[in-house]
Amino acid sequence: MSKSKHFSPTNPTRRDFVKNSALAAGGALLLPNFLAAKAHIDGDDTIKVALVGCGGRGTGAALQALLTKQNVKLVAMADAFRDNLDEAYKVITSDDIMDWTGAEGNVKSRVAVPEEHKFTGFDAYKKAIPLADVVILTTPPGFRPMHFEECVKQGKHVFMEKPVAVDAPGIRRVLEAAEIAKQKKLNVIVGLQRHYQKVYRGWVEMLQAGAIGDITTSHVYWNNDGVWVRGREEFSKKAGRPLTEMEYQMRNWYYFNWLCGDHICEQHIHNLDVGNWVKNAYPVRAHGMGGRQVRVGKDFGEIFDHHFIEYEYEDGSRMFSQCRHQPGTMSRVTEAFQGTNGSAPQPGVLLTRSGHELFKHDSRNDPNPYQVEHDELFEAIAKGQYKYADAENGAKATMTSILGRMATYSGQVVEWKDAMASNISLMPQQFDFKATPPVLPGPDGMYACAVPGVTKVI
């Protein structure tokens, strides 16, 4: 195909597409982006990737991007901490990646990250983004709005993990950037991977088509033992000095709302998102209860260890939500739906009202949805297609989880419209390791947590 062929939205070349996505940034475009676009015009079909956030999920996402069939290269890495970056680089360039992706082999030949393209600190993302065509955003979610905003400003395609914010001001920033991303025809995929999982795609399509009638009640669950916890002493010992409070909270980020949003946001968002997807709607209000009974102590920050929420949709139907992090308790991570003509007791299964099996998905040989996300994203980019605009739903799915947190923390009925309009920001005033984070421990080392009936969320 001639290099002089004009870009066409219906039949663009891959080089045209990357070029025009970058140039769409207009006056906000930085010189490095122009040079990257020029490389594509001159015939280099490499899709350059920057990884922002080098923890476990970021390492896995980078590997999955590099395992796609496209000509992909990792060219830049960024993280607040150098040891995170070094560990991720070690894993990505290792000879055996089976433990991370389920795929054998290595991707070392696709890694081209010189020392000068390894960036650390709070502003590291600003240095990595200009070097790439696609940016993987996998830092703690509190940073997602500002990172996504910068990617869109610079005309980059994006894979970003869920959740995409931790408070309503962050959600509004993501929604605004999502609209600009659509205008620039930037592909954006959010790591709500059930949308890329064969069993869910077929099941939800049938439910939306009325296979069990109108959905009257939804039940969504993320109940299990919980996740890692990182003690202050562990990292102080590694550093050879006491950590600043900001450093400690960043290391133990799961337990602080400004970084994580509580586990209802960080994990249960998956199930809440499926509930919304089946209904093809978002809740109008929520109320519920929650607290912390088991997971308490200095290293568990301020988040709850259990939530129960009743969400209401505009049509009057309800979604009943449970999430719990308590070791030794029953584990259940799934979704179920009741319709006027039958039920869907688990993903891939449909029953009549009398319990007769209408459908059961055979999931043998289904592809890994974490890999499918990247396969589809990079295929679209390679073909010059604009196909994925997940950011809006990602933001509203995140807002659904924030709405639930607001309801359990306050003990009140919280309306969606009021939650969306909230100006309460959880984020720090300054991003610096010596700065004061939004919450501090008391004299006993414990962090205050929400008190239903007392805590204000609007």
C-alpha positions as CSV (number, residue, x, y, z in Angstrom):
1,M,0.0,0.0,0.0
2,S,1.4,3.4,-0.9
3,K,2.7,5.5,2.0
4,S,0.9,8.5,0.5
5,K,-2.6,6.9,0.8
6,H,-4.9,9.1,2.9
7,F,-6.2,7.9,6.2
8,S,-9.7,6.6,6.0
9,P,-11.8,5.9,9.1
10,T,-13.3,2.9,7.3
11,N,-10.1,1.5,5.8
12,P,-7.0,3.0,7.5
13,T,-3.6,1.4,7.3
14,R,-2.0,0.6,10.7
15,R,0.7,3.2,10.1
16,D,-1.9,5.8,9.3
17,F,-3.9,4.9,12.4
18,V,-1.1,5.3,14.8
19,K,0.1,8.5,13.0
20,N,-3.4,10.1,13.2
21,S,-4.0,9.0,16.7
22,A,-0.9,10.8,17.8
23,L,-1.5,13.9,15.7
24,A,-5.0,14.2,17.1
25,A,-3.5,15.5,20.3
26,G,-3.1,18.8,18.5
27,G,-1.5,21.6,20.5
28,A,-1.0,19.2,23.4
29,L,1.3,17.0,21.3
30,L,4.9,16.8,22.6
31,L,7.9,16.5,20.3
32,P,8.6,12.9,21.2
33,N,5.1,11.9,20.1
34,F,5.7,13.5,16.7
35,L,9.0,11.6,16.3
36,A,7.2,8.4,17.2
37,A,4.5,9.1,14.6
38,K,7.2,9.9,12.0
39,A,8.8,6.5,12.6
40,H,5.5,4.8,11.6
41,I,5.3,6.9,8.5
42,D,8.8,5.9,7.6
43,G,7.8,2.2,7.7
44,D,8.4,0.9,11.2
45,D,5.3,-1.1,12.1
46,T,6.3,-1.8,15.7
47,I,3.7,-1.0,18.3
48,K,5.6,0.5,21.2
49,V,4.4,-0.1,24.7
50,A,5.0,1.7,28.0
51,L,4.3,0.1,31.3
52,V,3.2,2.4,34.1
53,G,2.9,0.5,37.3
54,C,5.3,-2.4,37.7
55,G,3.6,-4.5,40.4
56,G,2.3,-8.0,39.9
57,R,-0.7,-7.0,37.7
58,G,1.4,-4.7,35.6
59,T,4.0,-7.4,35.1
60,G,1.3,-9.8,34.0
61,A,-0.3,-7.3,31.7
62,A,3.0,-6.4,30.0
63,L,3.7,-10.1,29.4
64,Q,0.2,-10.5,27.9
65,A,0.8,-7.6,25.6
66,L,4.1,-9.0,24.5
67,L,2.5,-12.4,23.9
68,T,0.1,-11.1,21.2
69,K,0.7,-11.9,17.5
70,Q,1.4,-8.3,16.7
71,N,4.8,-6.6,16.3
72,V,4.9,-5.3,19.9
73,K,7.9,-4.0,21.9
74,L,8.1,-2.8,25.5
75,V,10.1,0.4,25.3
76,A,9.6,2.1,28.6
77,M,8.8,1.3,32.3
78,A,7.7,3.5,35.1
79,D,6.9,3.0,38.8
80,A,7.1,4.9,42.0
81,F,9.7,2.4,43.4
82,R,12.8,1.2,41.6
83,D,12.7,-2.3,43.2
84,N,9.2,-2.8,41.7
85,L,10.5,-1.9,38.3
86,D,13.6,-4.1,38.6
87,E,11.6,-7.1,39.7
88,A,9.1,-6.6,36.8
89,Y,11.9,-6.3,34.3
90,K,13.5,-9.5,35.7
91,V,10.3,-11.4,35.3
92,I,9.5,-10.1,31.8
93,T,13.0,-10.9,30.5
94,S,13.2,-14.4,32.2
95,D,13.3,-17.6,30.3
96,D,10.1,-19.0,31.8
97,I,6.9,-17.0,32.0
98,M,4.6,-20.0,32.7
99,D,3.9,-18.9,36.3
100,W,2.6,-15.5,35.2
101,T,0.5,-16.2,32.1
102,G,0.0,-19.9,31.6
103,A,2.0,-19.7,28.4
104,E,5.4,-21.2,27.9
105,G,8.4,-19.5,26.4
106,N,9.8,-16.0,26.8
107,V,9.4,-12.6,25.3
108,K,12.9,-11.2,25.8
109,S,13.3,-10.4,22.2
110,R,10.4,-8.0,22.5
111,V,11.8,-6.0,25.4
112,A,13.8,-2.9,24.5
113,V,14.0,-0.9,27.7
114,P,17.4,0.8,28.1
115,E,18.4,2.2,31.5
116,E,17.4,5.7,30.3
117,H,13.8,4.5,29.7
118,K,13.3,3.2,33.2
119,F,11.6,5.9,35.3
120,T,10.8,6.2,39.0
121,G,9.0,8.6,41.2
122,F,5.5,10.2,41.2
123,D,6.2,11.9,37.8
124,A,7.6,8.8,36.1
125,Y,4.5,8.3,34.0
126,K,5.0,11.7,32.3
127,K,8.4,10.5,31.1
128,A,7.3,7.0,29.9
129,I,4.1,7.9,28.0
130,P,5.7,10.0,25.2
131,L,7.9,7.0,24.2
132,A,5.0,4.7,23.3
133,D,2.0,4.1,21.1
134,V,0.1,2.1,23.8
135,V,0.3,2.6,27.5
136,I,-0.5,0.0,30.1
137,L,-1.8,1.6,33.3
138,T,-1.5,-0.7,36.3
139,T,-0.6,1.5,39.3
140,P,-2.8,1.6,42.4
141,P,-6.1,2.9,41.2
142,G,-6.0,6.3,42.9
143,F,-3.5,7.4,40.3
144,R,-5.6,6.2,37.3
145,P,-7.5,9.4,36.5
146,M,-4.4,11.6,36.2
147,H,-2.5,8.9,34.2
148,F,-5.4,8.2,31.8
149,E,-5.8,11.9,31.3
150,E,-2.2,12.3,30.3
151,C,-2.4,9.3,27.9
152,V,-5.4,10.8,26.2
153,K,-3.8,14.2,26.1
154,Q,-0.8,12.7,24.3
155,G,-2.9,10.7,21.9
156,K,-2.1,7.2,23.2
157,H,-4.1,4.0,23.1
158,V,-4.6,2.5,26.6
159,F,-5.0,-0.6,28.5
160,M,-5.9,0.3,32.1
161,E,-6.7,-1.9,35.0
162,K,-9.8,-1.6,37.1
163,P,-11.0,0.3,39.1
164,V,-10.3,3.5,37.3
165,A,-10.7,5.9,40.3
166,V,-11.4,5.9,44.0
167,D,-13.8,8.9,44.4
168,A,-16.3,10.9,42.4
169,P,-14.0,13.7,41.4
170,G,-11.7,11.0,39.9
171,I,-14.6,9.4,38.1
172,R,-15.6,12.7,36.5
173,R,-12.0,13.2,35.3
174,V,-12.0,9.7,33.7
175,L,-15.4,10.4,32.0
176,E,-14.1,13.7,30.6
177,A,-11.0,12.0,29.3
178,A,-13.1,9.1,27.9
179,E,-15.0,11.6,25.7
180,I,-11.8,13.1,24.3
181,A,-10.4,9.6,23.7
182,K,-13.5,8.8,21.6
183,Q,-13.0,12.0,19.6
184,K,-9.4,11.1,18.9
185,K,-10.4,7.4,18.1
186,L,-8.1,6.1,20.7
187,N,-8.7,2.4,21.6
188,V,-9.2,2.0,25.4
189,I,-9.7,-1.3,27.1
190,V,-10.3,-1.6,30.9
191,G,-9.3,-4.8,32.7
192,L,-12.9,-5.9,33.5
193,Q,-11.9,-9.1,31.7
194,R,-15.3,-10.8,32.0
195,H,-16.2,-8.7,28.9
196,Y,-13.5,-10.6,27.1
197,Q,-14.4,-14.1,28.4
198,K,-16.3,-16.4,26.2
199,V,-18.6,-17.8,28.8
200,Y,-19.7,-14.3,29.9
201,R,-20.1,-12.9,26.4
202,G,-22.5,-15.7,25.4
203,W,-24.4,-15.8,28.8
204,V,-24.9,-12.1,29.0
205,E,-26.1,-11.8,25.4
206,M,-28.7,-14.5,26.1
207,L,-29.8,-12.8,29.3
208,Q,-30.1,-9.4,27.6
209,A,-32.1,-11.1,24.8
210,G,-34.7,-12.3,27.3
211,A,-33.8,-16.0,27.7
212,I,-35.2,-16.0,31.2
213,G,-37.5,-13.1,30.8
214,D,-37.1,-9.7,32.6
215,I,-34.3,-9.7,35.2
216,T,-35.9,-9.0,38.6
217,T,-33.1,-9.7,41.0
218,S,-29.4,-10.0,40.7
219,H,-26.9,-11.5,43.2
220,V,-23.2,-10.8,43.0
221,Y,-20.5,-12.0,45.3
222,W,-16.8,-11.6,46.1
223,N,-16.4,-13.5,49.3
224,N,-12.9,-15.0,50.2
225,D,-10.0,-14.8,52.5
226,G,-8.6,-11.6,51.2
227,V,-5.2,-10.6,49.8
228,W,-1.7,-9.7,50.9
229,V,-0.8,-7.3,53.6
230,R,2.6,-5.6,53.8
231,G,4.0,-4.6,57.2
232,R,5.9,-1.4,57.8
233,E,8.8,-3.2,59.4
234,E,9.4,-5.3,56.4
235,F,10.1,-2.4,54.1
236,S,11.8,-0.3,56.7
237,K,14.3,-3.1,57.1
238,K,14.8,-3.2,53.3
239,A,15.3,0.5,53.2
240,G,17.6,0.6,56.2
241,R,15.6,3.4,57.7
242,P,12.1,4.1,58.9
243,L,9.7,4.7,56.0
244,T,7.9,8.0,55.6
245,E,4.1,7.6,56.1
246,M,3.6,8.2,52.4
247,E,6.1,5.5,51.5
248,Y,4.4,3.0,53.8
249,Q,0.9,3.7,52.5
250,M,2.2,3.4,48.9
251,R,3.8,0.0,49.8
252,N,0.7,-1.3,51.6
253,W,-1.7,0.5,49.2
254,Y,-4.5,-2.0,49.3
255,Y,-5.6,-0.8,52.8
256,F,-5.9,2.9,52.1
257,N,-8.9,4.3,50.3
258,W,-7.0,7.1,48.5
259,L,-5.0,4.4,46.8
260,C,-7.4,1.4,46.6
261,G,-10.9,2.5,47.2
262,D,-11.6,-0.4,49.6
263,H,-11.9,-4.0,48.4
264,I,-15.4,-3.4,47.2
265,C,-13.8,-1.3,44.5
266,E,-10.6,-3.2,43.9
267,Q,-12.1,-6.7,43.5
268,H,-15.9,-6.7,43.8
269,I,-16.1,-4.3,40.9
270,H,-15.9,-7.3,38.6
271,N,-19.2,-8.8,39.9
272,L,-21.0,-5.4,40.1
273,D,-20.0,-4.7,36.6
274,V,-21.5,-8.0,35.4
275,G,-24.7,-7.1,37.2
276,N,-24.8,-3.8,35.4
277,W,-23.9,-5.4,32.1
278,V,-26.8,-7.9,32.3
279,K,-29.2,-5.1,33.2
280,N,-27.7,-2.8,30.6
281,A,-28.1,-0.1,33.2
282,Y,-26.5,1.4,36.3
283,P,-28.1,1.7,39.8
284,V,-30.0,4.8,40.8
285,R,-29.5,4.3,44.6
286,A,-28.0,2.0,47.2
287,H,-28.1,1.3,50.9
288,G,-26.3,-1.3,52.9
289,M,-24.1,-2.2,55.9
290,G,-20.5,-3.1,56.5
291,G,-17.6,-2.9,58.9
292,R,-14.4,-4.7,60.1
293,Q,-14.5,-7.6,62.5
294,V,-11.6,-9.9,61.6
295,R,-9.1,-8.0,59.5
296,V,-8.0,-5.4,62.1
297,G,-4.7,-4.1,63.2
298,K,-2.0,-1.5,62.3
299,D,-1.3,-3.0,58.9
300,F,-4.9,-3.1,57.7
301,G,-5.3,0.6,57.3
302,E,-8.8,2.0,57.1
303,I,-10.8,-0.3,54.9
304,F,-13.7,-2.6,55.9
305,D,-13.5,-6.4,55.8
306,H,-17.2,-6.9,54.7
307,H,-19.9,-5.1,52.8
308,F,-23.5,-6.0,52.0
309,I,-25.4,-3.6,49.6
310,E,-28.8,-3.5,48.0
311,Y,-28.7,-1.6,44.8
312,E,-31.9,-0.4,43.0
313,Y,-32.2,0.1,39.3
314,E,-34.6,2.6,37.7
315,D,-37.0,-0.3,36.7
316,G,-37.3,-1.2,40.4
317,S,-35.2,-4.4,40.2
318,R,-32.6,-5.0,42.8
319,M,-29.0,-6.2,42.9
320,F,-27.9,-7.8,46.1
321,S,-24.1,-7.5,46.6
322,Q,-21.8,-9.3,49.1
323,C,-18.1,-8.9,49.5
324,R,-16.0,-10.2,52.4
325,H,-12.3,-10.6,53.3
326,Q,-12.3,-12.8,56.3
327,P,-10.0,-15.8,56.5
328,G,-11.6,-19.2,57.1
329,T,-15.0,-18.2,55.8
330,M,-16.9,-19.5,52.8
331,S,-15.5,-18.5,49.5
332,R,-17.8,-17.5,46.7
333,V,-16.9,-15.2,43.7
334,T,-19.7,-15.3,41.1
335,E,-23.0,-13.9,39.9
336,A,-26.6,-15.2,39.6
337,F,-29.8,-13.7,38.2
338,Q,-33.5,-14.4,38.6
339,G,-35.9,-13.6,35.7
340,T,-39.6,-13.7,35.2
341,N,-39.3,-16.9,33.2
342,G,-36.3,-18.6,34.8
343,S,-33.0,-18.2,36.4
344,A,-29.2,-18.0,35.7
345,P,-27.7,-19.6,38.9
346,Q,-24.1,-19.3,37.7
347,P,-22.1,-18.0,34.6
348,G,-23.0,-20.0,31.5
349,V,-26.1,-21.7,32.9
350,L,-29.8,-20.9,32.2
351,L,-32.7,-22.7,33.8
352,T,-36.5,-22.6,33.4
353,R,-38.7,-21.7,36.3
354,S,-39.1,-25.4,37.1
355,G,-35.3,-25.9,37.1
356,H,-35.0,-27.5,33.6
357,E,-31.6,-26.8,32.0
358,L,-32.0,-24.5,29.0
359,F,-28.3,-23.9,28.4
360,K,-24.9,-24.8,29.8
361,H,-21.7,-23.4,28.4
362,D,-18.9,-25.8,27.8
363,S,-15.8,-23.8,28.9
364,R,-13.2,-26.4,27.9
365,N,-10.6,-24.8,25.7
366,D,-11.9,-21.3,26.3
367,P,-9.1,-18.8,25.9
368,N,-7.7,-16.9,28.8
369,P,-9.7,-13.6,29.0
370,Y,-6.7,-11.7,30.4
371,Q,-4.9,-12.6,27.2
372,V,-7.9,-12.0,25.0
373,E,-8.0,-8.4,26.2
374,H,-4.6,-7.7,24.8
375,D,-5.0,-9.9,21.7
376,E,-8.0,-7.9,20.6
377,L,-6.6,-4.5,21.5
378,F,-3.3,-5.0,19.6
379,E,-5.0,-6.6,16.7
380,A,-7.3,-3.6,16.3
381,I,-4.3,-1.2,16.5
382,A,-2.3,-3.3,14.0
383,K,-5.3,-3.2,11.6
384,G,-5.9,0.5,12.0
385,Q,-9.3,-0.1,13.6
386,Y,-11.0,2.0,16.3
387,K,-13.1,-0.7,18.1
388,Y,-12.7,-0.3,21.9
389,A,-14.1,2.5,24.2
390,D,-14.3,0.8,27.6
391,A,-13.4,3.9,29.7
392,E,-17.0,5.1,30.2
393,N,-18.3,1.8,31.4
394,G,-15.1,1.3,33.4
395,A,-15.8,4.6,35.1
396,K,-19.5,3.8,35.8
397,A,-18.7,0.3,37.0
398,T,-16.2,1.9,39.4
399,M,-18.8,4.4,40.5
400,T,-21.1,1.6,41.2
401,S,-18.6,0.2,43.7
402,I,-17.9,3.7,45.1
403,L,-21.7,4.2,45.6
404,G,-21.8,0.9,47.6
405,R,-18.9,2.0,49.7
406,M,-20.6,5.3,50.4
407,A,-23.7,3.5,51.5
408,T,-21.9,1.1,53.8
409,Y,-19.6,3.7,55.3
410,S,-22.4,6.2,56.0
411,G,-25.3,3.8,56.8
412,Q,-27.5,5.9,54.6
413,V,-29.4,5.6,51.3
414,V,-27.2,7.2,48.7
415,E,-28.5,8.4,45.4
416,W,-26.4,7.8,42.3
417,K,-26.8,11.5,41.2
418,D,-25.7,12.8,44.6
419,A,-22.7,10.4,44.7
420,M,-21.6,11.4,41.2
421,A,-21.8,15.1,42.2
422,S,-19.8,14.7,45.4
423,N,-16.7,17.0,45.7
424,I,-15.1,14.9,48.4
425,S,-11.7,14.0,47.1
426,L,-9.6,11.2,48.8
427,M,-6.4,12.2,47.1
428,P,-3.4,14.0,48.7
429,Q,-2.7,17.6,48.1
430,Q,0.9,16.9,47.2
431,F,2.6,13.9,45.6
432,D,5.9,13.5,47.3
433,F,7.3,10.8,49.5
434,K,7.8,13.4,52.3
435,A,4.3,14.8,51.9
436,T,1.5,14.0,54.3
437,P,-1.0,11.5,53.0
438,P,-4.8,12.0,53.5
439,V,-5.0,9.7,56.5
440,L,-2.6,9.3,59.4
441,P,-2.3,6.7,62.2
442,G,-3.3,7.7,65.7
443,P,-0.9,7.5,68.7
444,D,-1.5,3.8,69.0
445,G,-0.6,3.2,65.3
446,M,-4.2,2.4,64.3
447,Y,-6.0,4.2,61.5
448,A,-9.5,5.4,62.0
449,C,-12.1,3.8,59.8
450,A,-15.6,4.9,58.8
451,V,-18.4,4.8,61.4
452,P,-21.9,4.2,59.9
453,G,-24.3,6.9,61.1
454,V,-21.4,9.3,61.6
455,T,-19.3,9.3,58.5
456,K,-20.3,11.8,55.8
457,V,-19.8,10.8,52.2
458,I,-21.5,13.5,50.2
